[in-house]
Amino acid sequence: MKAYPEEKGRRASHAALTEPQRLFNRRLVRALRVSEEALLRLRARWQCLSKRNDCGLDVVPTMILACCILHNMCESHGDSFKAEWQVEVAEAESPQPSHKQLISTNMDQSHAEEIRHLFCDYFEQQSN
């Protein structure tokens, strides 16, 4: 899901966006930050996820699922997590190949706009 676009040249002030749209963008950014942090912790704890994997493609989903389950168990039981693991992973990660952006249809755009609008309404109700 994408944030509401900000008008160029007025980026800092968000003048073109309504308050519900700004709230949506803030919440979306916060959610993305939380998920990125969680994935970084997962990759740091199970560094096999960040390295070359010579397993067959049929095994990879099971391996990822096993790492996720074990990671959640470690997190929920307060298993120690070393901050240097994150540093190692962040430093060692190689850039991923860029992918062509998919061409979206007008139907996709209108559907995305409808979903963003529903979230804006929901967030506005929650803040009142």
Buried (B, 14 or more C-beta within 10 A) or exposed (E): EEBBEBEEEEEEEBEBBEEBBBBBBEBBEEEEEEEEEEEBBBBBBBEEBBEEEEEEEEEEEEBBEEBBEBBEEBBEEEEEEEEEBBEBBEEEEEEEEEEEEEEEEEEEEEEEEEEBBEBBEEBBEEEE
